[in-house]
């Protein structure tokens, strides 16, 4: 959903209406547009802190009765772990806390949809 929001703004709903019968997995992450050095870039952020309208997205998934595996992505800055680094600069307990926070947020947003 994050890529659909970045590429198509609010038109992701139209795309979901077309592709929902073919969805086999959900990749979940959030983002914001940020201006750095005079250029706009997409910056990944913790779940629920960005511009993805998860409540609307999850509501539509429920309406379509989509029940597939979810891949929750942690691609915001957390000591290199967001890039799959084998040596990270953040204590693993902090990384696990981020993961737990995002999982709890995912469950909350799903329930609210």
C-alpha positions, -999 to +999 in steps of 0.1 A: +000+000+000+029+024+007+040+022-029+005+027-042+001+059-021+035+072-032+029+065-069-008+073-071-018+095-041-054+088-032-061+068-064-049+036-047-086+028-041-092+025-078-063+001-082-074-020-052-109-023-068-093-037-099-067-060-084-083-073-052-091-108-067-054-113-074-039-103-040-018-130-025+001-111+002+000-076+018+032-056+022+027-031+049+048+000+056+042+038+059+059+069+046+059+107+042+071+130+016+101+151+029+121+179+013+159+173+016+185+195-002+158+211-023+143+178-036+113+159-025+119+123-014+099+095+002+109+088+037+097+056+054+083+061+089+069+039+117+035+025+110+006+050+115+029+080+115+028+086+077+003+094+050-010+059+043-047+057+051-046+023+068-082+025+082-097+030+047-073+004+032-081-022+059-118-015+056-117-023+019-097-054+025-124-066+049-151-057+024-134-078-002-128-106+024-091-106+017-074-130+040-037-134+030-004-133+047+010-099+058+046-088+054+052-060+079+082-039+067+105-020+091+122+002+066+125+034+086+159+043+103+166+018+131+204+015+132+209-002+099+184-030+105+161-013+079+186-022+052+193-057+064+227-049+078+244-078+096+260-053+121+236-027+134+243+004+155+211+002+176+206-021+206+185-051+195+160-045+223+153-011+208+147-027+174+125-053+189+105-025+207+100-008+173+088-041+158+064-047+187+051-012+185+044-015+147+027-049+152+005-035+179-003-005+157-012-028+128-036-048+150-051-015+163-056-001+128-071-034+117-096-034+146-106+002+139-113-004+103 
